[in-house]
Amino acid sequence: MNIIQKIYKDLLEMHGYQGWWPLTSINYHPKDYSYPKNNKQKYEICIGCILTQNTSWKQAKKALSNLNISNLLDPISIINSNINKLKNLIKPAGYFNQKSKKLIEFTKFYLTLKNKKPSREELLNIWGIGQETADSMLLYAFKTPSFIIDNYTKRILIQFKLIKENTPYQEIKNVFEKNLKKDLKVYQEYHALLVKHAKLYYNKNSNQKLCPLYKKYKS
């Protein structure tokens, strides 16, 4: 068992199954990997991936809830929506001018898929979709094993001295994908566990030395 596999095992024992991606209809769903079960849920996850850019999930969730209440959580409704109304509904997620455009640009692409899975390259060619967002969509909406690298993951790996602060995204991604089996469930859980753990021990207000794994992996 390599170090990446060991960290996953330790995190799973500490925090349990996380049940990502949360949906407006059922929230989290630990050990149930059947979601998304339909196109509506798939599209909602994609929209959530955009809304959570540069903000907390708490704020993105508020924006999603607003869209849901206004019956705008489907592609046709988004395309036909009034842009000012759309901006107002997603305000809780911040950057609402940019994100409203991102939602529309992504939705135009989504409608061309016709139930096909997009490639990572196709997603990255959409305005406003970066590597983290593309990987999030692939992993949680389109059920394609593509490991996500976010700031939470970076913080942990830097403290465990597995990467440097300036290590590029793709290089960090390779650290996981070369040391793990290409298993959708493991990828989904591992990312969620890293987020959970970093929020507890590696955010700006926490003491990393209180992390139960810090001494084990820092050297």
Secondary structure as a PSIPRED ss2 file (coil, helix, strand):
# PSIPRED VFORMAT (PSIPRED V4.0)

   1 M C   1.000  0.000  0.000
   2 N C   1.000  0.000  0.000
   3 I H   0.000  1.000  0.000
   4 I H   0.000  1.000  0.000
   5 Q H   0.000  1.000  0.000
   6 K H   0.000  1.000  0.000
   7 I H   0.000  1.000  0.000
   8 Y H   0.000  1.000  0.000
   9 K H   0.000  1.000  0.000
  10 D H   0.000  1.000  0.000
  11 L H   0.000  1.000  0.000
  12 L H   0.000  1.000  0.000
  13 E H   0.000  1.000  0.000
  14 M H   0.000  1.000  0.000
  15 H H   0.000  1.000  0.000
  16 G C   1.000  0.000  0.000
  17 Y C   1.000  0.000  0.000
  18 Q C   1.000  0.000  0.000
  19 G C   1.000  0.000  0.000
  20 W C   1.000  0.000  0.000
  21 W C   1.000  0.000  0.000
  22 P C   1.000  0.000  0.000
  23 L E   0.000  0.000  1.000
  24 T C   1.000  0.000  0.000
  25 S C   1.000  0.000  0.000
  26 I C   1.000  0.000  0.000
  27 N E   0.000  0.000  1.000
  28 Y C   1.000  0.000  0.000
  29 H C   1.000  0.000  0.000
  30 P C   1.000  0.000  0.000
  31 K C   1.000  0.000  0.000
  32 D C   1.000  0.000  0.000
  33 Y C   1.000  0.000  0.000
  34 S C   1.000  0.000  0.000
  35 Y C   1.000  0.000  0.000
  36 P C   1.000  0.000  0.000
  37 K C   1.000  0.000  0.000
  38 N C   1.000  0.000  0.000
  39 N H   0.000  1.000  0.000
  40 K H   0.000  1.000  0.000
  41 Q H   0.000  1.000  0.000
  42 K H   0.000  1.000  0.000
  43 Y H   0.000  1.000  0.000
  44 E H   0.000  1.000  0.000
  45 I H   0.000  1.000  0.000
  46 C H   0.000  1.000  0.000
  47 I H   0.000  1.000  0.000
  48 G H   0.000  1.000  0.000
  49 C H   0.000  1.000  0.000
  50 I H   0.000  1.000  0.000
  51 L H   0.000  1.000  0.000
  52 T C   1.000  0.000  0.000
  53 Q C   1.000  0.000  0.000
  54 N C   1.000  0.000  0.000
  55 T C   1.000  0.000  0.000
  56 S C   1.000  0.000  0.000
  57 W H   0.000  1.000  0.000
  58 K H   0.000  1.000  0.000
  59 Q H   0.000  1.000  0.000
  60 A H   0.000  1.000  0.000
  61 K H   0.000  1.000  0.000
  62 K H   0.000  1.000  0.000
  63 A H   0.000  1.000  0.000
  64 L H   0.000  1.000  0.000
  65 S H   0.000  1.000  0.000
  66 N H   0.000  1.000  0.000
  67 L H   0.000  1.000  0.000
  68 N H   0.000  1.000  0.000
  69 I H   0.000  1.000  0.000
  70 S C   1.000  0.000  0.000
  71 N C   1.000  0.000  0.000
  72 L C   1.000  0.000  0.000
  73 L C   1.000  0.000  0.000
  74 D C   1.000  0.000  0.000
  75 P H   0.000  1.000  0.000
  76 I H   0.000  1.000  0.000
  77 S H   0.000  1.000  0.000
  78 I H   0.000  1.000  0.000
  79 I H   0.000  1.000  0.000
  80 N C   1.000  0.000  0.000
  81 S C   1.000  0.000  0.000
  82 N C   1.000  0.000  0.000
  83 I H   0.000  1.000  0.000
  84 N H   0.000  1.000  0.000
  85 K H   0.000  1.000  0.000
  86 L H   0.000  1.000  0.000
  87 K H   0.000  1.000  0.000
  88 N H   0.000  1.000  0.000
  89 L H   0.000  1.000  0.000
  90 I C   1.000  0.000  0.000
  91 K H   0.000  1.000  0.000
  92 P H   0.000  1.000  0.000
  93 A H   0.000  1.000  0.000
  94 G C   1.000  0.000  0.000
  95 Y C   1.000  0.000  0.000
  96 F H   0.000  1.000  0.000
  97 N H   0.000  1.000  0.000
  98 Q H   0.000  1.000  0.000
  99 K H   0.000  1.000  0.000
 100 S H   0.000  1.000  0.000
 101 K H   0.000  1.000  0.000
 102 K H   0.000  1.000  0.000
 103 L H   0.000  1.000  0.000
 104 I H   0.000  1.000  0.000
 105 E H   0.000  1.000  0.000
 106 F H   0.000  1.000  0.000
 107 T H   0.000  1.000  0.000
 108 K H   0.000  1.000  0.000
 109 F H   0.000  1.000  0.000
 110 Y H   0.000  1.000  0.000
 111 L H   0.000  1.000  0.000
 112 T H   0.000  1.000  0.000
 113 L H   0.000  1.000  0.000
 114 K C   1.000  0.000  0.000
 115 N C   1.000  0.000  0.000
 116 K C   1.000  0.000  0.000
 117 K C   1.000  0.000  0.000
 118 P C   1.000  0.000  0.000
 119 S C   1.000  0.000  0.000
 120 R H   0.000  1.000  0.000
 121 E H   0.000  1.000  0.000
 122 E H   0.000  1.000  0.000
 123 L H   0.000  1.000  0.000
 124 L H   0.000  1.000  0.000
 125 N C   1.000  0.000  0.000
 126 I C   1.000  0.000  0.000
 127 W C   1.000  0.000  0.000
 128 G C   1.000  0.000  0.000
 129 I C   1.000  0.000  0.000
 130 G C   1.000  0.000  0.000
 131 Q H   0.000  1.000  0.000
 132 E H   0.000  1.000  0.000
 133 T H   0.000  1.000  0.000
 134 A H   0.000  1.000  0.000
 135 D H   0.000  1.000  0.000
 136 S H   0.000  1.000  0.000
 137 M H   0.000  1.000  0.000
 138 L H   0.000  1.000  0.000
 139 L H   0.000  1.000  0.000
 140 Y H   0.000  1.000  0.000
 141 A H   0.000  1.000  0.000
 142 F C   1.000  0.000  0.000
 143 K C   1.000  0.000  0.000
 144 T C   1.000  0.000  0.000
 145 P C   1.000  0.000  0.000
 146 S C   1.000  0.000  0.000
 147 F C   1.000  0.000  0.000
 148 I C   1.000  0.000  0.000
 149 I C   1.000  0.000  0.000
 150 D C   1.000  0.000  0.000
 151 N H   0.000  1.000  0.000
 152 Y H   0.000  1.000  0.000
 153 T H   0.000  1.000  0.000
 154 K H   0.000  1.000  0.000
 155 R H   0.000  1.000  0.000
 156 I H   0.000  1.000  0.000
 157 L H   0.000  1.000  0.000
 158 I H   0.000  1.000  0.000
 159 Q H   0.000  1.000  0.000
 160 F C   1.000  0.000  0.000
 161 K C   1.000  0.000  0.000
 162 L C   1.000  0.000  0.000
 163 I C   1.000  0.000  0.000
 164 K C   1.000  0.000  0.000
 165 E C   1.000  0.000  0.000
 166 N C   1.000  0.000  0.000
 167 T C   1.000  0.000  0.000
 168 P C   1.000  0.000  0.000
 169 Y H   0.000  1.000  0.000
 170 Q H   0.000  1.000  0.000
 171 E H   0.000  1.000  0.000
 172 I H   0.000  1.000  0.000
 173 K H   0.000  1.000  0.000
 174 N H   0.000  1.000  0.000
 175 V H   0.000  1.000  0.000
 176 F H   0.000  1.000  0.000
 177 E H   0.000  1.000  0.000
 178 K C   1.000  0.000  0.000
 179 N C   1.000  0.000  0.000
 180 L C   1.000  0.000  0.000
 181 K C   1.000  0.000  0.000
 182 K C   1.000  0.000  0.000
 183 D C   1.000  0.000  0.000
 184 L H   0.000  1.000  0.000
 185 K H   0.000  1.000  0.000
 186 V H   0.000  1.000  0.000
 187 Y H   0.000  1.000  0.000
 188 Q H   0.000  1.000  0.000
 189 E H   0.000  1.000  0.000
 190 Y H   0.000  1.000  0.000
 191 H H   0.000  1.000  0.000
 192 A H   0.000  1.000  0.000
 193 L H   0.000  1.000  0.000
 194 L H   0.000  1.000  0.000
 195 V H   0.000  1.000  0.000
 196 K H   0.000  1.000  0.000
 197 H H   0.000  1.000  0.000
 198 A H   0.000  1.000  0.000
 199 K H   0.000  1.000  0.000
 200 L H   0.000  1.000  0.000
 201 Y H   0.000  1.000  0.000
 202 Y C   1.000  0.000  0.000
 203 N C   1.000  0.000  0.000
 204 K C   1.000  0.000  0.000
 205 N C   1.000  0.000  0.000
 206 S C   1.000  0.000  0.000
 207 N C   1.000  0.000  0.000
 208 Q H   0.000  1.000  0.000
 209 K H   0.000  1.000  0.000
 210 L H   0.000  1.000  0.000
 211 C C   1.000  0.000  0.000
 212 P C   1.000  0.000  0.000
 213 L C   1.000  0.000  0.000
 214 Y H   0.000  1.000  0.000
 215 K H   0.000  1.000  0.000
 216 K H   0.000  1.000  0.000
 217 Y H   0.000  1.000  0.000
 218 K C   1.000  0.000  0.000
 219 S C   1.000  0.000  0.000
